[in-house]
Amino acid sequence: MQPAARALATALVGRYHHYAARHVQAIEFLQRARELAEPLADASVLGNVYAFLAGAFQHVLRYSESDRWARACIALGESGRFPEGVANGYEFLSENASGRGHWTDAIRYADLDLAHGRRIGSLSRIAWSGFGRAQGYWGRGELATARDTIADSLALCEQTGEARLATWLEAFAATTLADLGDAEGAARHAQRGIEHARRLDQAVLTAWTQNSAGYASLVREDIAEAMRWYDQCLPLLEQTCNVARLLVAGRAADALLRAGRLEDAARCAELARDVATTAEAPHYLGLARQVQGRVLAARGRMAEARVALDEALALLTPIESRLEMARTLFHRAELEASLGNREAARSDASHARVEFAAMRAGVDEARAGELSTR
């Protein structure tokens, strides 16, 4: 076998392990492929190896190492030897930023991904740029813009046959539409995501799509249906160390709490906190602390609950995670109301209601509005 072909074949074995969520084996094969490819003149092989390494480290939440290989991919592309590498690298930088909850960076890198995708005439690169951009808009509470960005990228998936990206996007469409109060649209996209994930049979996609279906059910207050999805999803989180834990554990803890399963919710929220701490991801750490605060309140430990909710706000505010900031304010208002602190409760609930209205998060706005007038 020729050296370049051998390096690529080794990288593809690593990519196979990546899709199967065997992350240690994936990284081992990809590092071996890198050692084979770096002495060669074939930049396309090396560029793909760098991109695969960025993806592999991303999925084990080693974001700094993923960024390193993304930047190596960009540098190779900027040398003129592998133009696609520039767009590939910015895609991973965008996704890594969104994983941390650095929403503005996610949009900035996605815009660079888009620009280079257009420059090289790659519809696939243009489509993938929409995922990171949509996450950034969603995180900042620009829900309608996120919805429209997802729709544009899904249309490109239809043209290019990007089934894996379509799976990520269908589930994210369900989440975003649920937040906007479009329950019917959310259910439709959630089902499409579930069907895509079944065909692809990848653990991270299965967890991601089940989470979106559960989340959409939570938003419309169908707790039993939400738990039907999260009870399927939770075993996957126990079996894998990958990015699914970061993306799903906090939401699953929220569902468990609202189902009245306090012990399970506490354990899941602690998992969410540990994973987000390891990943240095303030958005997901803020979400974990918010749920922990609500669990503490349900147990009557009000002082500790307030500390947790305040910590959640301190994490979410600097990164402008507006939707979860407003939800945390709402939950702090609930806490204050339960303690008879009516003015504090009304203040937090009114602030949350204004934020929800600006984001067009109708279901949340209605709940906050009801509390603010008590």
N, C-alpha and C positions, 0 to 999 in steps of 0.2 A: 504493500500500500504506500502511495506517495505521502510525504510528510504532511502536506496541507490537508489531504483527505483524512489522514489518521487523526490530526488535531481536531478537525471538524466532527469526525465520527465520535471521538471522545467527548467533545462538547455536547453533542446531541444525546449521548447517554446521560450526561449530567442533567440536561434539560428534561429528559424523561423522568429521572428521579425527582426533579423539582416539581413537575406536574403531579407526581404521585405523593408529594409531601414527605419524601425521604430526604430531608434537607442536608444531613451530614454527608450522605453519599453524593448528593448533587454537588456540593461544594468541593468534595474531594476530586470528582471527575473534572469539574470545571477548572480547578487549579492545575490539574494535570494537563488539561487541554491548553491552558495558558502557557505553561512551560514549553509545550510542543510548538505553539504558534508564534511566540514572541521572536524566536530567531529567524522566522520565515519572512518572505517578502509579500505574502498574501494578506493584505490589510483587511479584506472582507472577512476572512476566517477570524482574525484577531479581533476585529470589531464586534463580531457576533459573540465571541467568547467574553469580551468585556461586558457586553449587554447582558448576557446570561448570568455573569457573576453579580452584576448590579441587582438583577431580579432575585437571585438566590439569597443574597445577604438582606435584601429588603424583606423577604418572607420570613426570616428569622429575627427580624426587628433590629438588625445591626445596621442602622441607617447610615452612620458615618462611613462604614466600609462600603455600603451600597453607593453612597455619594462618590466615594473615591473611584469606583469603577465606572460610574456614570461619567465622571469628568475625564477619565482616561479615554472613554468612548468619544467624548466631544473633542478632545485634543487630537485623536486619530482622524476624526472627521475633518477638523479644521486644517489638518495638514494636507488635505486634498486627496488623501489616499482612500478614504471611505466616507463619502459625503453623507450617507445615511446615518452615520454614527453620531452626528451632531444632534439630529432630531431624537434618536434613541436615547442619548444621554440626558437631554432635557426632559424627556418623558419621565425617566426615573427620578430625576431631581424634583420634578413636580409632584409625583406620587409620594416620594419620601417626605416632602414638605407637608403634604396633606395628611400623611400618617402621623406626623408630629402635631398637626393642628396649626401649622404656620401657613394660614390661608392665602395671604397676600403673596408670599413666595411661591405657593403652588400655582397661582394664576400667572405670575410673572414667568416662571419656567415653562408653563404650558403655552404661553404666548410665543415664546422662543421656539418651542417644539413645533407649533403651528407654522411659524414663519419659515422654518427650515424645511418642514414637510412640503409646503407650497413651492419652495425654491427647487426642490428635487422632484416635484410632481408626484408625490406619494400620497394617494388617498388614504392608505393605511395609517401613515404617520399623522395625517390631519385628523383622522378619526380618533386615534389614541390620545391626541392632545386634548380632546374634549373631555376626557375622563378626569384628568387632573384639574382642568379649568372648572368643570362643574362642581367638583368637590370643594374647590376654593370658594366659589360663589355660595354654595350651600352653607359652608362653615361660617361665612360672614353674614348669613341671613338673607342673601339676595336669592330668594327661593325661585322666583319667576325666571330670573336669568339662568339659574342652574337648570331648571326644567327645560328651557329652550335650548340650552347648550347640549343637554343629553339627547333631545330630539334630533338635533342636527347630526350628532355623532352616530346615533342609531340608524339614521338614513344612510350614512356612509357605510356602516356595517352591512346593510342590506346590499349595497353595491359591490362591496369587496369580499363578502363572505367571512368577515371577522367574527366568528362565532364566540370566541372566548371574550373578546371585548363586549360583544352584545350581551353576554351573560352578566358581566359586571354592570353594564349600563341599565339593563332592564330592571335589575334589583334596585339600583340607585334611583331610577325613575319612580319606582314604587314608594321608596322612602320620601322623596321630594314631593310627590303628589299627595301623599298622606299628610305631610306637613302643611300643604296648601289647602287641605280640606277636600280634595278630590278623591273620595273613598273608592268610587267606581274605577277611576283610572288607575289608582294605586293597586287595587286588586287585580286588574287586568295585567299590568306590567309585572307584578309579583308572580303571577302564574306563568307568564312567559319566561321569566328568569328561572323559576323552578324547573320548567321543561328543558331549557337549555342546559342547566346544570346536570340534570339526569343523563342527558346524552353525553356530556363531556366527562362525567364521573371523576371530578377532581374535588378533593376534600374542602379546599378553601372556597371554591365556588358554591359547593353545596351549603356550607355554613353561611356564606354571604347571602345567598338567595333565601334560605330559610329565615335568616335574621330579618330580611326585608319584609317577608310575608308576616312574620310575627310582629314587627314594628308597626306595619300598616294596621294590623288588627288592634294593637294597643292604642293607637291614635284614635280609632273609632270606638274605643272602650269595649271591645269584644275580648275580654280577658281569657275566656276559655279557648277561643280560637288562637290567640297569641301563644298560650301555653302549649297548644298542640304542636306548634312549630318549634318553640324553644325546647320542648322536651326531646324533640328529634335532634336539635342542634347541639345541645349541651354535651352529649357524649363525644361529639367530634372535637370539642374544645379540650376535653380531657385526654384525647388520644394524640393530639398534635401540638407542636410548639410554635406553629406558624402564625402569620399575621392575623389569622381568623380570631385568635384570642383577643387581640387588641381591638379589632373592629366590632366584636360581638359581645364580649363578656359584660360590659357595662349595661348594654341594652337588655341582655338576658337577666341580669340582676334586677333591673327595673321591673321587668315582667314578673319575676318571681315575687318581688315585694308586693306588687299590685294584686297578685293572686293569693296573698296572705301566707306565703311560704317563707317566713322570716329567716329561719335557719339557713335554708338554701340561698336566699337572697344575700345574706351576710357573707356566706362562703364565696358566692360568685362575685360579689362586689370586692371582696379582698383579693380574689384572683385578678379582677380588672385593675385594681390599684397596683398590684405587684407587676403585672405585665406593662402597664403604662409607665411605671417608674423605670423599669428596665429599658423601655423604648425611648425614654425621655420625651414623652408625648403629653404635653400639658392639657390638650383638649380632652383626651380619654382619661387622664388622671383627674381632671375636674369633674367629668361625668361620674367616675367611680366614687369620688368623695361626696358628690351630691346624693347618690343612692345610699351611701353609708350614713349620711346625715339623716335621711328619711327612715332608714332602718333603726337608727338610734332613737329617733322620735317615736316610732311605733313601739319601742321597748320602754318608753317613758324617760329616757335619758336625755332630757331637753337641753341641758347646758352643752353636753358633748355634741348633740345634733347641731346646735347653732354654730359651734366651732367648725364642724365639718362643712356646713353650708357656706360659711364665710370663707373657708379655705378654697372651696370649689369656685366661688366668685373671684377670688384672688388669682386663681389659675386661668380662668376663662376670659377675664376682662382684658389683660394685655394682648392676647392674640385675637381679640374681637370675635370670639365664638358666640355670636349674638343670640342664636336660638337657645342654646343651653344656658347662656347667661340669664336670659329672660325666664327660662323654666326654673332655674335655681332661685331667682328672685320670687317667683310664684310659690315655690316650696318653702322658702323662708317666711313668706307671708302666711302660709298655712300654719307653720310652726308658731308664729307670733299670735295668730288668731286663736290657736288652741290654748295659749297661755293667757288669753284675755287682753293682749296688747293691741287694741283695735287700731290705734293711729299708725303704729309701725306696720301692722298687717295691711292696712289700706294703702300706705305709702309704697310698700314693695309691690303689692298687687297692681296698683295704678301704673307704676313704672313698667311692670311686666306687660300690662295690657297695651300701653303705648308702643312698646317694642314689637309685640306680636302683630299689632295693626300695621306697623311700618313694613313688616316682613310678609304680610298677607297670610299669616299663620292663623287661619280662622278658628279652628277648634281650640287652640291654646288661648286665643284672644277672648273667646266666649267664657272660658273657665276663669280667666283672670278678671274679666269684667264682673262676673258674678261675685267673686270674692271681694273686689274693690268697693262694692256697694253695700256690703253687710254692715 
